[in-house]
Amino acid sequence: MREVKFSSRLTVLSMGVAAVLWSQGSQAATTSTVKDMPITTLQTITVTANKSVRNDVQEDAVYIDDYTPAAQASHLSDFLNVVPGVTVGGTSAVNQRIRIRGLEDSNLKVTIDGARQEGKLFYHMGDLTLDPDLLKQADVSVGNNSVTLGNDAIGGAVAFKTVDAVDLLKPGQKIGAKVHAGYASNNDELLTSATVFAAPTENIDLLAYYGKRDANSGEDGNGRELFEDSKTESILLKAGAYIADDHRIGANFSRTEKTGIFPFRPDFPSRSEAPIPQQVKRDTYGIDYSFNPSNPLIDIDANVYQTKTRILRDSEYLTKPGFDFNAQVQTTGVKIQNTSNITTNVGTHKLISGVEHYKKESEMERDFVKKGSDEATNTSIYLEDQWRNGKLTLTPGVRYDRYKSPEFIAGGKTYDNVVGALAASYEIAPLTQIFASYTQLFNGPDLSQTIFNSSGDKTYVNKDLKAEEGSNAEVGIVTTLRDLTVVGDALKLSGKYFETDIENYIEFVRSGGTRPGLNCENGQPVGACQGVINKDEDYKIKGVELAADYKMNDFSMGLSYSRARSKGENTGYSIPSVTGSSSESGDKYMVNLAYSPTETTDVGWRSTYVASVMPNTAGNDIKKPSYNVHDIFMNYSPRQVDGLKATVGVYNLFDEAYASHSSRLNPIDDVATDFEKGRNIKASLTYQF
């Protein structure tokens, strides 16, 4: 069944586990029956008769154009941080890293238009090169609660979707354009972009986008320089065609290329080391196909893709030999999925079946000499059944993975693995559901960080390496209360508790200098080789995610709270982290207010408080200070000029000096801390015609 979306003119500010504010269309869109309980997002209520409770409370979406901080975003943290359980570290866009419940992005499934973004490049830089101006939507799975996510998704998934022509075309419009300009005061950032979209015939749609973003050095709340001098160019090309009434085929290409002068180690933006020229670049190609006839048993979606991400340092400007490199990761894959809707005398079934195959390859050049390469492949099949009978919904699922590991990580060892999942929900009262889910986890050994590729030289190849396994269990409740203070108001409350168990956690051990390394023969501690090992203990991540959201006429208010803590069963250590300073982040509290005083004006306030993190009793964590950040923003769409929208926002209103708990952070050395920008005034103007 196709989804029906009701857009809101309010700038809604919160998001989370069913923790987002109601749009003005929610009153008409929602009924008291379970099957029509809405999927709430920042600006959109999505109602689908066959949605399961897992979709309702364990998956979320940010709709970019309607969410003011996202529409003005230059970094993924500008909008993903509103999701409870999600943080994005790194101040520069070349260093942005997504974490879910403390797990870094190597444990997450990240896609752009369905294309997996696999591999790790360099631990002082981010692995995801993406300009937010390309996006229309970001879907977040907080935790792995479905067999459809698959390998490399222990912590969950983030699916980015770029804009389509049909998102911009007005009814009956054949061709149109959108121009956008934005400025940010902290680092004198200037963004200009133009999009042309068309439907020359009833069955063809086309889109072309070009954007340019220039940025200089900014400063943190204490006036420290955050060095950067960069130029970013982004391209998006899309074409789609309907063949007959049931078939659609599309092709897309997107590129983000960021070139400039950056710190030698971008996660140390204030260190005295001389900054150097660097380039990060991502190219993604995709072909997608869908077949959706009137037959309820057939609804096929398929895509084929290739994506390549590269970091390049030019040795011409470097004085230390061996510090220039050309590191790249390429992923090629295909996925085919079918959804069948079956009605029986004992309820309805939504069967989701699919097959997926992908190959990821890494290659490293140093001083223009190839130093190493490696690859891994994964093939999987899965089946999930969302069975609904009255007030009860049960969702069992099973998945089989065949994963061939990298040659210079685990000797090309092949892992055959079967995982299962079961979710349940029950309507205990009108508009009130309780739910629980249990999902087994599997993660095959990943590629090494590309800069350490050496084709086995001074590398311990661990042929006894085990795949990461475990489980994710969640339980919770979601309810909606109506007509509390005035007719038509609504209060939505939600909460869940989760436990994630991880066995055979894989850790990369470096060698050289003061680093201990591994024995080259047996992999025991201390030696001249680098390599990966399984940790000797299992880890458990526990936490809660709570939200309360209230909507009355043109006013909205949202509150959310999230907490996640990891612990090793023997040592009590938190789960290891390659990037940043540790995996732990403080408890996050958010307050969000939105008000629409007129039909043309929206105003909003967002307040985020993150509590401090103290070293745990085992002593392996560092102290991370608390911080409190406030943002205000307003947009105005004059009636006199259709399609014109002006937006202004002040981010970090009180000029707080702080570092994200997911960034590099040193409690005794500010120079070794990746501080966030101080007060940042943003203004933007968009005109669509």
N, C-alpha and C positions, 0 to 999 in steps of 0.2 A: 504494500500500500504506500502511496506517495504521502510524504509529510506535508502538513499544512502549517505555514509559518505566519505568525501575526507580528508585524514589526511595531515597535513602540517609538514614539517621538521623545520619550524621556531618555536622558542620559543615565542609565542605571549603572551602579558602581560596584556592586559586589558580585562574587561568584564563588561557587564551591560545591560541596556535596549537597545538591538540592538547595544551595545557599545563595540564590540569586533573586533579585527583586522582580516583582510581577510587572509585566507590561500593561498598558491600558487595555489591550485586547484580551486580557486573561479572563475577564468576567464573562465574555461571550464565548470564549474558547473552551471553557472547562465545565464539565458536568460532575455530578456526584458519583458516577460509576467508575469502577476501577479502570476499565479499559480506556477511558478518556482522560485519566489523570495526566496533566501536562508535563512535558519536559521543559523545565525552566532554564533559560540561559540569561546572559546579561541583558540582552535587548529583545529576545525573542522567546515566545512560548511556542514550542513545537508539539503538536498533538498528533499522535498516530495510534490508531486503534489497537495495533499489535505490539506496542512497546512493552518491554518487560520492566520490572522494578529496578533491575540492574542498570538499565539505561537511565532511569529516573534519578537514581541517587549515587551512582558510581561512575558516571561519565558526564562531562561538562563541555561547553563550547563557548568561545569568545567570538562574537561577531564584530569584526574590526571597525567597519564604518560607523556603527551606532554607538561604540564605546569610546568616549572622548580620549582617554589616555592611550588607547590603542590606535586611534586615528592619528595621533600626534607622536607615535612611538618611533624611536630610533634604535631601540634595544628590546630584545624579547622580554626583559624584566618589566618593561613599562606596562605590560598587560598580563603576562602569565603569572606574575607574583600575586595576583588577586585570587588565585585558586588555592584554597586551603590544602596544605600538603605539598605545594609546589613552590620552589624558589629558583631563581636564575642568578648565578654569580657572574662576576666579571664586569668591570666598568666599561671597557671598550667593546665595540661590536666584534672585534677580532678575538675576543676572549670570553664570549657569552657561553655559559654552560647551564643546562637544565638539570635540576635535581627534583626527584619525587620521593618524599619521605626519607631524605638523606642519601638516596642512591643516585650516583652520578649517571650521566647520559650513556655510558657504556653498558648500563644495565636497563636501558629504556629502548623501546622501539620508536624511533623518530622517522616520520615520513613527510615528504613534500609532494603533494598531488599523487599520493600512493607509492612514491619511490622511496625505498629505504635509504636512510643516511647512515651507513655503517662505517665501522673502523675508527681508529684513534690516530691522530697525527702527531701532536706535540703537547706535552702536559702543561706547558706554560701558555698555551693558546687554546681557543675553543675548536671544536670539531664541526660546528654547524655554521655555515656561511649563508645568511639569509637576511635580506632587508625587509622589515615589517611592512613597508609600503606596497609590497607585492601581494599581501595577504587579504583575504576576505574573512577567514575563519580559522580557528585553532581548536580542535577537539582534544580533550585531555581525559585519559583514563588514569585515575589516581589509584594505583595498585593494579595488579593483574587479576581480573575477575572473569576471564573468558578464554576458552581455548582458541578463539579466533585470533588472538594477539600473537601467539607463537613464540619462537625462539628470540632471545635478546630482549625480553620484556619482563624481567623479574620485578621491576619497580612500577611498570605500567607503560603508557604510550602517549605520544603527542603527535597528532596528525595535522599538519599545516595544509591549508587549501588556498590556492591562489584564485584571483577573481576571474569570473567567466563573463562573456558578453551578455548572457541572459540575466546576469545580476544587475546590469546597468541599463539595458534597453527598456524603454517605456512601452506600454501597449501600443502596437501599430507603428513603432519607430523602426526605420530601416538602417539608419546610421547615426552615430552620436560620438561625442568626445567628452573627456573629463580632464581638466587641468588642475594642478595642485601645486601650491607653493607654501613652504613652511620655514620658520626661523626659530632657532634656540639660542638664548643669550649666553649660556654658560660657556660654551665652546664655539660660539659664532658659527653654528651649523646652519647651512642653507640647503634645503631640499626643493628641487623642482621636478615635476613629472607630468607626463601627458599620456593619456590612454585614448585610443580610437577603437570603437567597437561597432559592429555592423551585422545585420541580418539581410543580405541582399536578396535572399529568397526565403520562403517559409521554412525550409529544411536545412539552411546553412547559417552558421554563426561564426564570426571572426573577431579576434581581439589582438591588438598590438599595444604594448606598454614600453615606455622608456623613462627611466628615472635617474637623477644624478644627485648625490649628496656629498657636500664638501664640509669637512670639520677640522677645526683647529684644537689646540690644547685647551682643556677646561681646568677647573679647580674644584677642590673639595670644600667642605664647609669651613675649614681653617685656612683657606687660601693656598694650599699646596697645589703645585702644578700637576696635572694629570696629562702627561705629554702625549700628543697625537697630532699629526698633520696628514690628513688622508682625503682621498677622493674615491667615491663609490659610484659605480655604474650598474644599473640593473635593467634587464630585458625580460619581457614576457611575451611570448607569441602563442596564440591558440587558434585552432580551427576545429569545427565540429559539423557533422552532417547527419541528418536523419535519413535512413534508407527505408522506404515504405513507412509504416506507422510504428513498427516494433523495434527496429534496429537503429542504434546510434554509434558512430565511430568518431573519435576525436584524436587530435595530436597536439602536443604542447612542448614548448621549450622555455626554460627559464635559466637566467644567469645572474649571479651577483658577484661582482669583482671589486675588491677593495684594495687600493694601492696607496702607499704613503710611507711616512717615516713614523716608526713605532718604537717603543722601548725594546731593548735587546730581549728582555723577557716581559711580554705584555702584561702579565699579572703582577709586575712590580713597576707601576707607571711612574713612581717618583724616585727610583734609584738613580745613582749618579752615572751609571753606565751610559755611554753615548748611544742615543737612538740610531736605528739603522733602517734603510729601505726594506720593506717587506711587502708581499702580495699574498692575499688569500682569494681564492676563486672557486666557485661552484657552477658547474653546468649540469642541468638535468633535462633529459629527453624522455618523452613518454607517449605511448599510444594506448588509448582506452576504448573499450567496446562494451556496449550493453544491449541486451535483448530482453524485452519486457512485453510479451504478448498478453492477451487477455486470459491465458491459461494461468490459474493461480499456482501451479506447480513450477512455473518457470519464471525466474527473474535473475538473469545472468549479468554479472559485472566482471570484466577482465581488464587487466592492464599489463603492458610490457614496458620496461623502463631501463634506463642507464643513467647513473649519476656519478660525477667525478668531482672530488674536492682536492684542492692543492694549496700548499703553503710554499712560497718561493722566497729565498733570501739571496741577494745578489752579492757574490764574493768580491766584486770590484770595490765595495765600500767597507769590507771587513778587514781588520788587522790581524785577527786570530785565525790561523789556518784550521779548517775543519768545522768552522761554525757557520758556513754557508750551506744551504741544502735546498733540494727540491723534493718535497715529500707529497705523495698523492695516494688517495684511496679511490678505487672505482668499484661500484656495485651494479650488477646487472641482474634483473629478475623478472619474473612473471607470476601473476596471481589470477586465479579464476575462482569465482564464488557464485553459488546459486542459492536463492531463497525460495522456499516453497511454503505456501500457506494452505493448510489442510483443516477442514472442518469435519468433526465427527460427533457422534451422540454423547461423547464424554469430554467435550471441550475442543479447543482449537490448538493446532500445532504450527509453529513457525520453525521450519527446518532450514538451518544454514549449513551448507556443505562447501568445502573448498579444497583447492590444492595450490601450493606455493613452492617456488624454487628460486633461489638466488645464489649468486656467487660474488664474493668480495675479494678484491685484490689490492695489495699495497706495494708500493715501489719507492725506493729511496735512492737519491743521488747526493753525494757529498763532494764538494770541490769538482763538480761536473763529472764525477766518476760514479757509475752505478755501484752501490754498496750492498743492496739486497732487495729481495722481493718475496712475497708469500701470498697464499690464498686459502680461502675456506669456502665450502658450499653447504647449502642446507636444502633439503626437500621434505615437504610435510603435506599431510592430508588431515582434515578435521571435519567433525560433524557436531552440531549443536541443535538441541530441540527445545524451543520455548513453548511449553505446554501450559495452557490456561484453561482452568475449569472453575467457573464461578469466581469466587474470591481468592482462589489459590492459583499460584503460578509456580511451576517447577521447571528448571532449566538444567538438564544434564548435558555434558559435552565430553568428547574424547578427541585426542590429537596424537598423531604419530609423526616423529621427526627422525630423519636420517641426516646426521651432521658429520661432515668430513672436516677435521680440524686442520689448522695450518701446519705445514711440514716442519717449520722451525720453532713451533710451540709444543706440539704433542706428537711429532713424527707422522703427521697425516692420519692419525687414528680416527676411525669411524665410530660414531656413537649412534646406536639405535634406541629410541626412547619413546615411551607411551605415557601420556599424562591424561588425567581426567579432571572434571569440574562438576560441581552441583550448586545451583543457586535456588532459593525459594523465597516467595513472598506471600503474605496473606493480608487481606483487608479486614482488620479487626473492628473497624467502624468506618462510616462514610468519610472518604478523603483521608484515611489513616491506614498506613501499611507498616507492617514489620517485615524485615528481610534478613536473610543470612546467605552467605556464599562461602564455598571452599574450592580453591583452585590449586592444583599441583603445578610446580614450576620446573622449567628446564632451560639451561643456558650453556651451549657448547663453548669451548675455549675460543676466545676472540683472537683476532690478529694482534700482534705486538704493536706498541706505539711505532708508527712508521719511521720516526727518526732513529730508532734503535735497530732497524732492519740491517742484518749483516750476512744473510744467507747461511746462518749457522756458525759464523766465525765468533769465537769467544761466547758461545751461547750453549747453555745446557738445555737439550731437547728432552722434555719430560714425557716419555712414552707411557708412563703410569698415571698421567694426569687424569683426574676425574672431572666430569662435567658438573657444573653447579646445578643443584637440585633444591627442592624445598616446597613450601606451600604458602598460600595467602588465604587467611580466613577473616571474614568480616560479618558483623551483625549490627543492625540498627533499626531506626524508626523514622518515618516521615509523615507529617500531618499538616493539614491546612484548616485554619479556623476562619470563619467568615462573619461579617456584620458585627464586629466587636464594639466599635465606637460609633460608626456611621454605617448606613446602608451601602453595601458594595465594597467595603474594605476587606482586606485579607491579610492574615498572618500565617506564614509558613515556617514550621519548625522541623529541623532534621538533625540527626546525630548518628554517628556510628563509631564502633570500636573495632580495631583491626590488629591482627598479629601476623607477621611475615617471618617464616623460618627459612634460613638459607644454609644449606649444607655444602661442603667442599668448596668454600669460597676461594676463588683463584686470585693470587697476588703476584704481581710482577716484581722481581728483585733485581735491582741494578748492581753493577760492579764498577770498580775504578775509584780512585781517590780514597776517601774515607768510608765509602760504601762497602758493606760486608761481602756482597756477591755470593755466588754458589760454587761448590765444588764441581768442576767440569765433568767429572766421571759419574758421580752419584747424586748430585743435586743437594748435598748437605750444606748447611750454613757455612759461610766463609770460604771464599775462593775467587778465582779470576774470571768467572763466567756470569753472565746475566741469564735470566730465565724465569719461568713461572712455576709456582708450587700451589698446592692446596693447603689452606690454613688448617691447623690441627684441631680447631674447634668450630662448632656451629654457631650461627648468630641468629638472634631474634630481634625483630623490630616491632615495637608496640606503640599504639597511639590512638588518638581520638580526633574526630573532626565534627564540629558542631556549628549550627547556623540558625539564625532567626531573621526573617525578612518580613517587613510590613509595608503594605501599599494602601494609600488612601487618596483617592482623587489624583491630584497632580504631585503628591508628595510620596517619596519612598525612603525607607530606612532599612539598613541591613547590618547585622552583627555576625561575625564569624570567629571561630577559634580553632586552632589546629596544633597538634603536638605529636612528635615522633621521636622515639629514643631506641637506639640499638645497643645490644649487649652480647658479648661472647659468653658462652656457657661456662667456660673454665676460668678465663682471666678477668672477665667483666669489661674488657676493652670494647669500645665502640667499633663498628665495622670500618675496615680500612678505606682510605680515600686517596686516590692518586693525585687528584686535583684539589685546589683549595688548601685548607689547613686541617680539616677533619670533617667527618660526615655529619656531625651534630649541628642542628640549628635550634635557636631558642623558640619557645612557644610563641605563636603568632596570633595577635588579636587585630581584627579589622573593624572599623566603623565606617559606614558609607551612607551618605545622604544625597538625595537628588530632589530637585524641585523644578517644576516647569511653570513659571509665573504667567507666561503667555504662550500662545500657540507657536510663536517664533523663537522663543528663548528658553534655554535649559541651563541650569547651574548645578554644580555638584561639588562635594567635599569628600575626600578619601583620607582616612587616618589609619596608619599602620604602626603598631607597636610590637616589637620583637623583644622578648625577655632575654636576659643574659644567660649564657651557658657557662657553668663552672666545671673545672676538671672533675671527672668522675672519680670514684673511690679507687679505681685501678690506676689512675694517674696518667692515662694515655691521651686525654683530651686537653685542650688549651682553653683558657678563659676567653670568652667572646662577649664584649660589652653589649648591653641593651641599646636600642635606639627607637626613636619615635619620629615618624616622618608624616607630614601633612601635605596634601595637594588640593588645589582648588582649580576649577575650570568652568568655562561657559562657552556655549555656542549660540550663534544667532543666524537665522535664515530669513532674510527679509521677504515679505510678500511681493514687493515690487519687482524683484529679479528672481524668477523661477530658476532653481538649480544652484543658487549661490549660497555658500555657507562659510561663515567666519567663526574661528575658534581661537580662544586664548586660554592659557593655563599657566599657573605658577606651581611648579613641582619642587618639593623640598622647601616649602614655604618659609620655614624658620631657619634655613641654612644649617641643618644638622650635619655635623661631621661624623660619618659612620661608614662602616664596611658591612656589606651583606655577609651573613654567616656562611654563605656558599662560596665566597670569594677567598682569595689568599688573605690571611689575616695573621699578624704577629702582634701579640699583646704588649710586647716590650720594644718593638721597633716599627715606628710609623712608616719608615721608608720601605719596609718589606710588607706593607699592607696595601691592598687594592681598594682604596677608598672610593666611595660613590661620589657623584657630582654634588656640589652644593646647590644653592638656589638656582633654578633654571626656569626662565620665562619663555614660554613657547607661544608663537602666534602662527596661524595658518589660514589659508584661504583656498576654497575649493569651488570650482564652477563646472557644472555638468550641463550639457546642452545636446 
